[in-house]
């Protein structure tokens, strides 16, 4: 379905997003070991090829400044913890604190990737049906090519994760870790 964009996917114009791999989230996903193993391989390959790595980090606003819905849900009190040690960022990686489910709202992510000439964004992380899907759709709406690595995204809700992957596959490339490792 997406063969017509293959010529637009260039390694030198690509980046990897590692979405919210913080302790509280990783400990709650349904496929923790497989997820971390795949993600570690993807990160290792990306670093070897000098792909820019962008880690997102949930950073709740002070409760008074959170949206009413997020306050009502108790999100402002959520303690996500640090990025898990198995895939911890290195000095050359970029860690961006963010307050919403879109990497493009309230951050300099878009400015940074446009300045670097990046037009392809590989998405990994947690949760597929929330921040990953929201950011990938937002990226597509801004003219980027989002690519989801299906076995390197996860959720605590397996059904929601699978529905999200099915929806995303209709709009953008969804590939496996093995496909990423072979083609990048």
N, CA and C atoms as a LAMMPS dump frame, in Angstrom:
ITEM: TIMESTEP
0
ITEM: NUMBER OF ATOMS
552
ITEM: BOX BOUNDS ff ff ff
-5.0000000000000000e+02 5.0000000000000000e+02
-5.0000000000000000e+02 5.0000000000000000e+02
-5.0000000000000000e+02 5.0000000000000000e+02
ITEM: ATOMS id mol type element x y z
1 1 1 N 0.808 -1.201 0
2 1 2 C 0 0 0
3 1 3 C 0.859 1.277 0
4 2 1 N 2 1.233 0.675
5 2 2 C 2.815 2.445 0.816
6 2 3 C 4.079 2.404 -0.049
7 3 1 N 4.081 1.542 -1.061
8 3 2 C 5.257 1.425 -1.919
9 3 3 C 5.602 2.748 -2.608
10 4 1 N 4.599 3.586 -2.872
11 4 2 C 4.842 4.833 -3.595
12 4 3 C 5.626 5.855 -2.761
13 5 1 N 5.806 5.62 -1.465
14 5 2 C 6.602 6.546 -0.662
15 5 3 C 8.007 6.013 -0.38
16 6 1 N 8.307 4.791 -0.834
17 6 2 C 9.611 4.192 -0.539
18 6 3 C 10.768 5.109 -0.933
19 7 1 N 10.664 5.8 -2.047
20 7 2 C 11.735 6.695 -2.485
21 7 3 C 11.923 7.913 -1.594
22 8 1 N 10.923 8.212 -0.78
23 8 2 C 11.01 9.354 0.132
24 8 3 C 11.591 8.984 1.493
25 9 1 N 11.748 7.692 1.737
26 9 2 C 12.27 7.235 3.029
27 9 3 C 13.777 7.044 2.909
28 10 1 N 14.494 8.004 3.434
29 10 2 C 15.96 8.005 3.39
30 10 3 C 16.494 7.972 4.812
31 11 1 N 17.491 7.143 5.041
32 11 2 C 18.086 7.024 6.369
33 11 3 C 18.573 8.37 6.891
34 12 1 N 19.212 9.143 6.033
35 12 2 C 19.792 10.426 6.47
36 12 3 C 18.728 11.482 6.792
37 13 1 N 17.486 11.185 6.467
38 13 2 C 16.377 12.111 6.763
39 13 3 C 15.396 11.497 7.76
40 14 1 N 15.896 10.526 8.535
41 14 2 C 15.045 9.793 9.47
42 14 3 C 15.483 10.006 10.909
43 15 1 N 14.535 9.802 11.818
44 15 2 C 14.804 9.856 13.256
45 15 3 C 13.962 8.796 13.946
46 16 1 N 14.38 8.426 15.146
47 16 2 C 13.651 7.457 15.954
48 16 3 C 13.094 8.152 17.179
49 17 1 N 11.8 7.934 17.436
50 17 2 C 11.16 8.424 18.649
51 17 3 C 10.964 7.241 19.595
52 18 1 N 11.405 7.429 20.829
53 18 2 C 11.21 6.451 21.893
54 18 3 C 10.238 7.107 22.872
55 19 1 N 8.982 6.709 22.767
56 19 2 C 7.887 7.406 23.434
57 19 3 C 7.62 6.84 24.834
58 20 1 N 7.84 7.644 25.85
59 20 2 C 7.402 7.378 27.229
60 20 3 C 7.77 5.995 27.769
61 21 1 N 9.011 5.613 27.656
62 21 2 C 9.432 4.314 28.202
63 21 3 C 9.9 4.504 29.653
64 22 1 N 8.995 5.002 30.444
65 22 2 C 9.272 5.275 31.844
66 22 3 C 8.81 4.103 32.714
67 23 1 N 9.419 4.007 33.871
68 23 2 C 9.27 2.841 34.746
69 23 3 C 7.82 2.427 34.991
70 24 1 N 6.958 3.355 35.37
71 24 2 C 5.569 2.998 35.696
72 24 3 C 4.824 2.444 34.493
73 25 1 N 5.127 2.938 33.308
74 25 2 C 4.447 2.464 32.103
75 25 3 C 4.989 1.11 31.656
76 26 1 N 6.308 0.969 31.63
77 26 2 C 6.911 -0.291 31.183
78 26 3 C 6.502 -1.44 32.098
79 27 1 N 6.378 -1.178 33.374
80 27 2 C 6.023 -2.252 34.311
81 27 3 C 4.579 -2.74 34.117
82 28 1 N 3.759 -1.974 33.414
83 28 2 C 2.341 -2.325 33.269
84 28 3 C 1.964 -2.89 31.905
85 29 1 N 2.895 -2.96 30.953
86 29 2 C 2.534 -3.413 29.604
87 29 3 C 2.42 -4.932 29.531
88 30 1 N 1.682 -5.41 28.532
89 30 2 C 1.385 -6.833 28.415
90 30 3 C 2.541 -7.66 27.86
91 31 1 N 3.505 -7.034 27.201
92 31 2 C 4.584 -7.765 26.526
93 31 3 C 5.96 -7.188 26.879
94 32 1 N 6.192 -6.921 28.125
95 32 2 C 7.374 -6.193 28.601
96 32 3 C 8.688 -6.743 28.027
97 33 1 N 8.943 -8.024 28.161
98 33 2 C 10.236 -8.582 27.747
99 33 3 C 10.458 -8.465 26.24
100 34 1 N 9.452 -8.846 25.45
101 34 2 C 9.567 -8.747 23.991
102 34 3 C 9.741 -7.284 23.566
103 35 1 N 8.939 -6.411 24.162
104 35 2 C 9.005 -4.987 23.857
105 35 3 C 10.408 -4.441 24.121
106 36 1 N 10.944 -4.676 25.315
107 36 2 C 12.266 -4.136 25.658
108 36 3 C 13.371 -4.736 24.792
109 37 1 N 13.262 -6.013 24.483
110 37 2 C 14.258 -6.655 23.62
111 37 3 C 14.258 -6.018 22.225
112 38 1 N 13.082 -5.883 21.632
113 38 2 C 12.981 -5.266 20.304
114 38 3 C 13.461 -3.822 20.327
115 39 1 N 13.015 -3.08 21.334
116 39 2 C 13.392 -1.674 21.42
117 39 3 C 14.899 -1.516 21.579
118 40 1 N 15.517 -2.336 22.387
119 40 2 C 16.976 -2.257 22.57
120 40 3 C 17.705 -2.509 21.248
121 41 1 N 17.237 -3.469 20.464
122 41 2 C 17.859 -3.755 19.164
123 41 3 C 17.689 -2.581 18.202
124 42 1 N 16.501 -1.984 18.202
125 42 2 C 16.229 -0.839 17.33
126 42 3 C 17.104 0.345 17.719
127 43 1 N 17.206 0.604 18.996
128 43 2 C 18.03 1.721 19.479
129 43 3 C 19.496 1.484 19.138
130 44 1 N 19.98 0.272 19.356
131 44 2 C 21.375 -0.047 19.043
132 44 3 C 21.661 0.187 17.556
133 45 1 N 20.776 -0.288 16.697
134 45 2 C 20.95 -0.107 15.248
135 45 3 C 20.883 1.369 14.875
136 46 1 N 19.964 2.093 15.469
137 46 2 C 19.816 3.522 15.177
138 46 3 C 21.072 4.294 15.568
139 47 1 N 21.611 3.986 16.737
140 47 2 C 22.853 4.661 17.167
141 47 3 C 24.009 4.318 16.241
142 48 1 N 24.087 3.054 15.84
143 48 2 C 25.147 2.619 14.924
144 48 3 C 25.087 3.397 13.608
145 49 1 N 23.881 3.715 13.158
146 49 2 C 23.696 4.434 11.893
147 49 3 C 23.623 5.956 12.076
148 50 1 N 23.797 6.413 13.309
149 50 2 C 23.724 7.85 13.634
150 50 3 C 22.362 8.465 13.344
151 51 1 N 21.312 7.668 13.492
152 51 2 C 19.972 8.24 13.419
153 51 3 C 19.739 9.041 14.702
154 52 1 N 19.197 10.227 14.591
155 52 2 C 18.864 10.961 15.815
156 52 3 C 17.807 10.203 16.623
157 53 1 N 18.012 10.13 17.932
158 53 2 C 17.06 9.495 18.843
159 53 3 C 16.44 10.56 19.718
160 54 1 N 15.118 10.564 19.753
161 54 2 C 14.359 11.495 20.579
162 54 3 C 13.54 10.683 21.574
163 55 1 N 13.815 10.881 22.841
164 55 2 C 13.03 10.262 23.906
165 55 3 C 12.019 11.274 24.403
166 56 1 N 10.782 10.842 24.565
167 56 2 C 9.795 11.696 25.22
168 56 3 C 9.712 11.27 26.678
169 57 1 N 9.399 12.246 27.5
170 57 2 C 9.311 11.972 28.93
171 57 3 C 8.09 12.687 29.489
172 58 1 N 7.156 11.908 30.027
173 58 2 C 5.952 12.488 30.629
174 58 3 C 6.376 13.407 31.769
175 59 1 N 5.908 14.625 31.682
176 59 2 C 6.208 15.615 32.71
177 59 3 C 4.91 16.342 33.035
178 60 1 N 4.151 15.826 34.004
179 60 2 C 2.882 16.486 34.323
180 60 3 C 3.102 17.934 34.754
181 61 1 N 2.163 18.78 34.379
182 61 2 C 2.192 20.167 34.836
183 61 3 C 1.828 20.205 36.319
184 62 1 N 2.19 21.278 37.016
185 62 2 C 1.676 21.405 38.383
186 62 3 C 0.149 21.295 38.343
187 63 1 N -0.425 20.626 39.326
188 63 2 C -1.853 20.29 39.292
189 63 3 C -2.747 21.481 38.98
190 64 1 N -2.434 22.616 39.53
191 64 2 C -3.245 23.812 39.295
192 64 3 C -3.332 24.173 37.806
193 65 1 N -2.317 23.816 37.051
194 65 2 C -2.228 24.213 35.645
195 65 3 C -2.581 23.09 34.676
196 66 1 N -2.922 21.927 35.187
197 66 2 C -3.375 20.835 34.327
198 66 3 C -4.783 21.147 33.832
199 67 1 N -5.159 20.536 32.713
200 67 2 C -6.516 20.713 32.209
201 67 3 C -7.497 20.11 33.215
202 68 1 N -8.732 20.599 33.237
203 68 2 C -9.718 20.059 34.183
204 68 3 C -9.923 18.541 34.038
205 69 1 N -9.911 18.034 32.813
206 69 2 C -10.105 16.596 32.612
207 69 3 C -8.94 15.792 33.181
208 70 1 N -7.733 16.268 32.961
209 70 2 C -6.562 15.56 33.486
210 70 3 C -6.514 15.646 35.007
211 71 1 N -6.929 16.782 35.55
212 71 2 C -6.995 16.907 37.021
213 71 3 C -8.008 15.929 37.583
214 72 1 N -9.175 15.854 36.94
215 72 2 C -10.238 14.968 37.412
216 72 3 C -9.813 13.501 37.372
217 73 1 N -8.967 13.151 36.396
218 73 2 C -8.518 11.76 36.273
219 73 3 C -7.377 11.432 37.22
220 74 1 N -6.826 12.463 37.88
221 74 2 C -5.697 12.236 38.772
222 74 3 C -4.363 12.216 38.063
223 75 1 N -4.353 12.56 36.756
224 75 2 C -3.108 12.499 35.992
225 75 3 C -2.031 13.404 36.572
226 76 1 N -2.412 14.562 37.092
227 76 2 C -1.425 15.487 37.64
228 76 3 C -0.633 14.905 38.788
229 77 1 N -1.17 13.857 39.404
230 77 2 C -0.482 13.202 40.518
231 77 3 C 0.282 11.958 40.062
232 78 1 N 0.218 11.64 38.784
233 78 2 C 0.875 10.458 38.233
234 78 3 C 2.39 10.606 38.319
235 79 1 N 3.047 9.604 38.836
236 79 2 C 4.508 9.586 38.939
237 79 3 C 5.046 8.531 37.977
238 80 1 N 5.419 8.93 36.762
239 80 2 C 5.833 7.941 35.772
240 80 3 C 7.211 7.325 36.039
241 81 1 N 8.023 7.981 36.836
242 81 2 C 9.374 7.491 37.074
243 81 3 C 10.302 7.873 35.934
244 82 1 N 11.516 7.385 36.01
245 82 2 C 12.539 7.711 35.015
246 82 3 C 12.432 6.738 33.834
247 83 1 N 13.166 7.035 32.783
248 83 2 C 13.266 6.136 31.635
249 83 3 C 13.94 4.857 32.113
250 84 1 N 13.44 3.714 31.672
251 84 2 C 13.97 2.433 32.156
252 84 3 C 15.42 2.248 31.738
253 85 1 N 16.176 1.592 32.608
254 85 2 C 17.622 1.446 32.407
255 85 3 C 17.976 0.625 31.167
256 86 1 N 17.105 -0.317 30.774
257 86 2 C 17.408 -1.186 29.626
258 86 3 C 17.565 -0.409 28.317
259 87 1 N 16.932 0.749 28.215
260 87 2 C 17.002 1.553 26.982
261 87 3 C 17.291 3.021 27.313
262 88 1 N 18.056 3.236 28.344
263 88 2 C 18.307 4.595 28.834
264 88 3 C 19.033 5.44 27.78
265 89 1 N 18.689 6.713 27.673
266 89 2 C 19.346 7.581 26.683
267 89 3 C 20.837 7.756 26.959
268 90 1 N 21.557 7.966 25.873
269 90 2 C 22.979 8.32 25.959
270 90 3 C 23.124 9.821 25.732
271 91 1 N 24.328 10.339 25.913
272 91 2 C 24.568 11.779 25.787
273 91 3 C 24.133 12.346 24.44
274 92 1 N 24.299 11.569 23.377
275 92 2 C 23.961 12.065 22.037
276 92 3 C 22.461 12.06 21.763
277 93 1 N 21.677 11.415 22.615
278 93 2 C 20.228 11.35 22.429
279 93 3 C 19.574 12.608 23.002
280 94 1 N 18.396 12.912 22.497
281 94 2 C 17.661 14.091 22.951
282 94 3 C 16.476 13.611 23.793
283 95 1 N 16.36 14.144 25.002
284 95 2 C 15.227 13.841 25.869
285 95 3 C 14.371 15.099 25.943
286 96 1 N 13.098 14.947 25.595
287 96 2 C 12.192 16.09 25.582
288 96 3 C 11.067 15.849 26.584
289 97 1 N 10.984 16.735 27.551
290 97 2 C 9.864 16.696 28.487
291 97 3 C 8.638 17.205 27.756
292 98 1 N 7.513 16.515 27.969
293 98 2 C 6.288 16.94 27.303
294 98 3 C 5.114 16.76 28.249
295 99 1 N 4.087 17.556 27.998
296 99 2 C 2.93 17.594 28.899
297 99 3 C 1.642 17.101 28.254
298 100 1 N 1.69 16.717 26.982
299 100 2 C 0.484 16.274 26.288
300 100 3 C 0.764 14.962 25.562
301 101 1 N -0.266 14.413 24.95
302 101 2 C -0.125 13.165 24.201
303 101 3 C 0.407 13.389 22.794
304 102 1 N 0.715 14.635 22.423
305 102 2 C 1.338 14.905 21.124
306 102 3 C 2.734 15.462 21.352
307 103 1 N 3.699 14.89 20.65
308 103 2 C 5.088 15.355 20.75
309 103 3 C 5.247 16.761 20.165
310 104 1 N 4.248 17.221 19.442
311 104 2 C 4.354 18.497 18.736
312 104 3 C 3.749 19.666 19.497
313 105 1 N 3.016 19.402 20.565
314 105 2 C 2.378 20.482 21.316
315 105 3 C 3.216 20.812 22.543
316 106 1 N 3.652 22.058 22.628
317 106 2 C 4.388 22.522 23.796
318 106 3 C 5.843 22.108 23.853
319 107 1 N 6.391 21.611 22.731
320 107 2 C 7.81 21.225 22.693
321 107 3 C 8.464 21.849 21.458
322 108 1 N 9.768 21.693 21.361
323 108 2 C 10.51 22.151 20.186
324 108 3 C 10.817 21.005 19.22
325 109 1 N 10.123 19.89 19.367
326 109 2 C 10.398 18.729 18.533
327 109 3 C 10.275 19.04 17.049
328 110 1 N 9.175 19.653 16.637
329 110 2 C 8.992 19.955 15.211
330 110 3 C 10.095 20.868 14.696
331 111 1 N 10.426 21.898 15.43
332 111 2 C 11.497 22.816 15.033
333 111 3 C 12.815 22.062 14.865
334 112 1 N 13.134 21.205 15.818
335 112 2 C 14.392 20.463 15.766
336 112 3 C 14.468 19.555 14.548
337 113 1 N 13.404 18.797 14.284
338 113 2 C 13.492 17.864 13.161
339 113 3 C 13.442 18.592 11.816
340 114 1 N 12.695 19.668 11.742
341 114 2 C 12.706 20.447 10.487
342 114 3 C 14.087 21.051 10.262
343 115 1 N 14.712 21.598 11.312
344 115 2 C 16.056 22.164 11.185
345 115 3 C 17.067 21.121 10.725
346 116 1 N 16.866 19.873 11.122
347 116 2 C 17.78 18.795 10.757
348 116 3 C 17.421 18.15 9.414
349 117 1 N 16.363 18.612 8.765
350 117 2 C 15.967 18.057 7.469
351 117 3 C 15.327 16.687 7.577
352 118 1 N 14.775 16.366 8.725
353 118 2 C 14.149 15.06 8.944
354 118 3 C 12.702 15.099 8.451
355 119 1 N 12.338 14.079 7.679
356 119 2 C 10.938 13.978 7.237
357 119 3 C 10.316 12.616 7.541
358 120 1 N 11.116 11.678 8.044
359 120 2 C 10.638 10.341 8.391
360 120 3 C 10.839 10.136 9.888
361 121 1 N 9.771 9.742 10.562
362 121 2 C 9.848 9.526 12.004
363 121 3 C 9.398 8.108 12.313
364 122 1 N 10.308 7.296 12.84
365 122 2 C 9.984 5.946 13.295
366 122 3 C 9.506 6.054 14.739
367 123 1 N 8.343 5.474 15.025
368 123 2 C 7.764 5.549 16.363
369 123 3 C 7.851 4.214 17.084
370 124 1 N 8.323 4.29 18.332
371 124 2 C 8.33 3.176 19.272
372 124 3 C 7.799 3.713 20.592
373 125 1 N 7.444 2.839 21.527
374 125 2 C 7.111 3.299 22.865
375 125 3 C 5.748 2.907 23.38
376 126 1 N 5.323 3.61 24.425
377 126 2 C 4.112 3.305 25.189
378 126 3 C 3.309 4.588 25.374
379 127 1 N 2.063 4.614 25.192
380 127 2 C 1.097 3.594 24.848
381 127 3 C 0.66 3.804 23.396
382 128 1 N 0.537 2.704 22.694
383 128 2 C 0.215 2.725 21.274
384 128 3 C -1.019 3.57 20.984
385 129 1 N -2.089 3.318 21.734
386 129 2 C -3.376 3.962 21.456
387 129 3 C -3.468 5.383 21.996
388 130 1 N -2.468 5.828 22.688
389 130 2 C -2.515 7.183 23.247
390 130 3 C -1.451 8.055 22.583
391 131 1 N -0.328 8.234 23.234
392 131 2 C 0.689 9.149 22.726
393 131 3 C 1.307 8.752 21.412
394 132 1 N 1.544 7.449 21.204
395 132 2 C 2.146 7.021 19.934
396 132 3 C 1.204 7.355 18.781
397 133 1 N -0.043 6.925 18.887
398 133 2 C -0.995 7.189 17.802
399 133 3 C -1.231 8.684 17.627
400 134 1 N -1.414 9.402 18.721
401 134 2 C -1.653 10.844 18.637
402 134 3 C -0.495 11.541 17.942
403 135 1 N 0.736 11.225 18.34
404 135 2 C 1.907 11.884 17.754
405 135 3 C 2.126 11.475 16.303
406 136 1 N 1.889 10.21 15.982
407 136 2 C 2.052 9.756 14.596
408 136 3 C 1.031 10.433 13.683
409 137 1 N -0.207 10.528 14.126
410 137 2 C -1.223 11.219 13.321
411 137 3 C -0.872 12.7 13.17
412 138 1 N -0.416 13.314 14.252
413 138 2 C -0.036 14.716 14.209
414 138 3 C 1.126 14.902 13.221
415 139 1 N 2.108 14 13.294
416 139 2 C 3.25 14.062 12.368
417 139 3 C 2.773 13.999 10.921
418 140 1 N 1.868 13.087 10.639
419 140 2 C 1.35 12.957 9.275
420 140 3 C 0.623 14.224 8.84
421 141 1 N -0.149 14.806 9.741
422 141 2 C -0.863 16.045 9.414
423 141 3 C 0.074 17.212 9.165
424 142 1 N 1.275 17.145 9.713
425 142 2 C 2.273 18.203 9.506
426 142 3 C 3.174 17.936 8.29
427 143 1 N 2.924 16.833 7.577
428 143 2 C 3.669 16.541 6.36
429 143 3 C 4.849 15.607 6.537
430 144 1 N 5.015 15.024 7.707
431 144 2 C 6.076 14.048 7.933
432 144 3 C 5.573 12.66 7.555
433 145 1 N 6.501 11.721 7.418
434 145 2 C 6.153 10.326 7.158
435 145 3 C 6.367 9.556 8.465
436 146 1 N 5.283 9.255 9.178
437 146 2 C 5.428 8.454 10.396
438 146 3 C 5.413 6.968 10.05
439 147 1 N 6.275 6.216 10.718
440 147 2 C 6.322 4.768 10.54
441 147 3 C 6.281 4.143 11.928
442 148 1 N 5.329 3.26 12.144
443 148 2 C 5.152 2.61 13.434
444 148 3 C 5.877 1.266 13.417
445 149 1 N 6.69 1.009 14.428
446 149 2 C 7.334 -0.302 14.553
447 149 3 C 6.468 -1.119 15.511
448 150 1 N 5.65 -1.983 14.933
449 150 2 C 4.529 -2.609 15.636
450 150 3 C 4.905 -3.46 16.848
451 151 1 N 6.057 -4.1 16.842
452 151 2 C 6.434 -4.918 17.994
453 151 3 C 7.403 -4.186 18.921
454 152 1 N 7.48 -2.865 18.734
455 152 2 C 8.264 -2.005 19.629
456 152 3 C 7.388 -0.863 20.141
457 153 1 N 6.078 -1.064 20.069
458 153 2 C 5.097 -0.202 20.731
459 153 3 C 4.257 -1.127 21.603
460 154 1 N 3.683 -0.571 22.658
461 154 2 C 2.912 -1.422 23.552
462 154 3 C 1.931 -0.597 24.37
463 155 1 N 1.229 -1.301 25.247
464 155 2 C 0.215 -0.687 26.097
465 155 3 C -0.094 -1.65 27.235
466 156 1 N -0.732 -1.152 28.252
467 156 2 C -1.234 -2.081 29.276
468 156 3 C -2.535 -2.716 28.806
469 157 1 N -3.162 -2.132 27.783
470 157 2 C -4.425 -2.622 27.239
471 157 3 C -4.171 -3.237 25.864
472 158 1 N -4.029 -4.546 25.825
473 158 2 C -3.689 -5.246 24.579
474 158 3 C -4.718 -5.006 23.476
475 159 1 N -6.007 -5.03 23.818
476 159 2 C -7.058 -4.821 22.812
477 159 3 C -6.96 -3.423 22.204
478 160 1 N -6.767 -2.414 23.034
479 160 2 C -6.642 -1.044 22.526
480 160 3 C -5.397 -0.91 21.663
481 161 1 N -4.308 -1.54 22.064
482 161 2 C -3.058 -1.554 21.297
483 161 3 C -3.296 -2.146 19.902
484 162 1 N -3.956 -3.295 19.847
485 162 2 C -4.204 -3.961 18.563
486 162 3 C -5.157 -3.161 17.675
487 163 1 N -6.199 -2.567 18.269
488 163 2 C -7.107 -1.702 17.486
489 163 3 C -6.341 -0.515 16.913
490 164 1 N -5.486 0.067 17.713
491 164 2 C -4.709 1.22 17.26
492 164 3 C -3.802 0.844 16.095
493 165 1 N -3.103 -0.279 16.211
494 165 2 C -2.234 -0.713 15.11
495 165 3 C -3.032 -0.955 13.835
496 166 1 N -4.203 -1.529 13.982
497 166 2 C -5.054 -1.78 12.813
498 166 3 C -5.462 -0.452 12.16
499 167 1 N -5.873 0.516 12.966
500 167 2 C -6.242 1.835 12.432
501 167 3 C -5.047 2.517 11.786
502 168 1 N -3.919 2.514 12.465
503 168 2 C -2.729 3.187 11.938
504 168 3 C -2.267 2.571 10.623
505 169 1 N -2.399 1.26 10.489
506 169 2 C -1.928 0.591 9.264
507 169 3 C -2.702 1.019 8.029
508 170 1 N -3.854 1.623 8.211
509 170 2 C -4.629 2.139 7.082
510 170 3 C -4.124 3.498 6.617
511 171 1 N -3.34 4.167 7.472
512 171 2 C -2.913 5.54 7.181
513 171 3 C -1.421 5.706 6.949
514 172 1 N -0.632 4.782 7.486
515 172 2 C 0.82 4.951 7.44
516 172 3 C 1.482 3.581 7.514
517 173 1 N 2.748 3.507 7.163
518 173 2 C 3.434 2.216 7.261
519 173 3 C 3.522 1.73 8.708
520 174 1 N 3.247 0.45 8.897
521 174 2 C 3.421 -0.234 10.171
522 174 3 C 4.305 -1.434 9.863
523 175 1 N 5.488 -1.461 10.482
524 175 2 C 6.483 -2.487 10.163
525 175 3 C 6.915 -3.211 11.436
526 176 1 N 7.666 -4.283 11.263
527 176 2 C 8.192 -5.043 12.401
528 176 3 C 9.612 -4.584 12.718
529 177 1 N 10.096 -5.015 13.853
530 177 2 C 11.49 -4.742 14.219
531 177 3 C 12.42 -5.311 13.162
532 178 1 N 12.15 -6.544 12.712
533 178 2 C 13.023 -7.169 11.704
534 178 3 C 13.042 -6.359 10.411
535 179 1 N 11.884 -5.854 9.991
536 179 2 C 11.843 -5.02 8.778
537 179 3 C 12.661 -3.747 8.985
538 180 1 N 12.544 -3.136 10.148
539 180 2 C 13.332 -1.939 10.445
540 180 3 C 14.827 -2.262 10.357
541 181 1 N 15.241 -3.331 11.006
542 181 2 C 16.668 -3.682 11.038
543 181 3 C 17.22 -3.99 9.646
544 182 1 N 16.38 -4.535 8.763
545 182 2 C 16.828 -4.889 7.41
546 182 3 C 16.839 -3.704 6.462
547 183 1 N 15.926 -2.739 6.67
548 183 2 C 15.772 -1.682 5.674
549 183 3 C 16.438 -0.366 6.044
550 184 1 N 16.703 -0.152 7.297
551 184 2 C 17.296 1.136 7.69
552 184 3 C 18.796 1.067 7.558
